Amino acid sequence: MIKEQIQQLETIIDKEIDGYKNIEKLYADKKELLVHGKASELFDVDAKIQNLYKNISNLSDARKNVTKAMEIPTFSLTDIINKIKDKDEESAKKLESKKEEVKQLAQRIFELEKVNMELLKHGMHVTNKTLEIIIKGLKPITNEYNGKGENITKNQLEMSSIVEEA
């Protein structure tokens, strides 16, 4: 019974690792899209990332159910390893390796997400500056009109010496 449960845990954790690897690849793809300004494709990548996180969450629930059946207090890899190392040292070593892989994947994903956030902030800053320039260009010049709506510039030209000489 315990061997089957350990095998179930290994399978679940392998699927979680595959999910994290796919997320890492998608974050790298997202970074490239941000660098190249392909905003329209970002929604698809974000949707895929969200789906993968949902799948990983479901796998975590499955891992929680197996650890509960094994009478392990939590579903953390550390607790699982501590519980099974006396019963199956080989599986404990495999899980220790998988734990390290998950830790490294999480760190790489975190770094990619941090870079992506900075790229998004920079893109928003550039967009805001561009919009400010456009708005300034489209802004009507209201100081050339008086309160009655008459063109002040026209009146000034009529009073100038050039107009009088002509």
Secondary structure by P-SEA (a helix, b strand, c coil): caaaaaaaaaaaaaaaaaaaaaaaaaaaaaaaaaaaccccaaaaaaaaaaaaaaaaaaaaaaaaaaaaaaccccccaaaaaaacccccaaaaaaaaaaaaaaaaaaaaaaaaaaaaaaaaaaaaaaaaaaaaaaaaaacccccccccccccaaaaaaaaccccccc
